[in-house]
């Protein structure tokens, strides 16, 4: 009745606490790492995330490589909106004034 872990089970890696708030880029990368680590259930995924954040902290890889290495763990939207298509809803100044005056009139008479 001893509680020995099975030899087939892989030990769950621990989350690394190496955040550096004085370095904004590393802090942002650590935040992404932290969110992914908390959401990962697989021990190999957690170990891979640990290896990548350690390599980034030690300067063996750059930020672009770090994000490329962990990209398959992230759940990003499949089709991000195109940066060239921006929509603005415009309104003439006269229409805005009429609308504002109407709202003020209603607010004033509700008392």
C-alpha positions in Angstrom: 0.0 0.0 0.0 2.8 2.4 -0.7 2.1 5.4 -2.8 4.9 5.3 -5.3 4.4 7.1 -8.6 4.2 4.8 -11.6 7.3 4.7 -13.7 5.2 5.3 -16.8 4.0 8.7 -15.4 6.1 11.7 -16.2 6.6 14.2 -13.4 4.7 17.4 -13.9 7.1 20.3 -14.4 6.9 23.2 -12.1 6.1 26.7 -13.3 9.2 28.9 -13.4 9.0 32.1 -11.4 11.6 34.2 -13.3 9.5 37.2 -14.2 11.4 40.5 -14.7 9.0 43.4 -14.5 11.8 45.9 -15.2 12.1 44.5 -18.8 8.8 45.0 -20.6 9.5 42.6 -23.5 10.4 39.8 -21.1 7.5 40.6 -18.8 5.1 40.3 -21.8 6.7 37.0 -22.9 6.5 35.7 -19.3 2.8 36.6 -19.1 2.1 34.6 -22.3 4.2 31.7 -21.0 2.3 31.8 -17.6 -1.1 31.8 -19.3 -0.1 28.9 -21.6 1.6 27.0 -18.7 -1.6 27.3 -16.6 -3.8 26.1 -19.4 -1.5 23.2 -20.5 -2.5 19.7 -19.3 0.3 17.8 -21.0 3.6 17.4 -19.1 5.6 17.6 -22.4 4.0 20.9 -23.3 4.9 22.3 -19.9 8.5 21.1 -20.2 8.7 22.7 -23.7 7.4 26.0 -22.4 9.9 25.9 -19.5 12.8 25.2 -21.9 11.7 28.2 -24.2 11.3 30.7 -21.3 14.6 29.6 -19.8 16.4 30.0 -23.2 14.8 33.5 -23.6 15.9 34.5 -20.1 19.5 33.3 -20.7 19.6 35.0 -24.1 20.1 31.9 -26.2 17.0 32.7 -28.3 15.4 36.0 -29.2 11.8 37.1 -28.8 10.8 36.2 -32.3 12.1 32.7 -31.9 10.4 32.3 -28.6 7.0 33.3 -29.9 7.5 31.1 -33.0 8.4 28.1 -30.8 5.3 28.5 -28.6 2.9 29.5 -31.4 1.3 26.0 -31.7 0.3 26.1 -28.0 -1.5 29.4 -28.4 -5.1 29.6 -29.6 -5.2 32.5 -31.9 -8.2 33.4 -34.1 -7.9 31.6 -37.4 -8.5 34.7 -39.6 -7.3 37.9 -37.9 -8.9 41.0 -39.3 -7.0 42.5 -42.1 -5.1 45.6 -41.0 -5.8 47.3 -44.4 -9.6 47.2 -43.9 -10.5 49.7 -41.2 -14.1 50.9 -40.9 -15.1 54.2 -39.3 -18.6 55.2 -38.5 -18.8 58.9 -39.2 -21.5 61.5 -38.4 -21.9 65.1 -39.6 -21.3 67.8 -37.0 -24.8 69.1 -37.5 -26.4 65.6 -36.9 -24.2 65.2 -33.8 -25.4 68.5 -32.4 -29.1 67.7 -33.1 -28.7 64.3 -31.4 -26.9 65.9 -28.4 -29.5 68.6 -28.0 -32.3 66.1 -28.1 -30.6 64.0 -25.4 -30.0 67.0 -23.2 -33.6 68.1 -23.7 -34.9 64.7 -22.6 -32.6 64.6 -19.7 -33.6 68.1 -18.6 -37.4 67.4 -18.7 -37.1 64.0 -17.0 -36.6 65.6 -13.6 
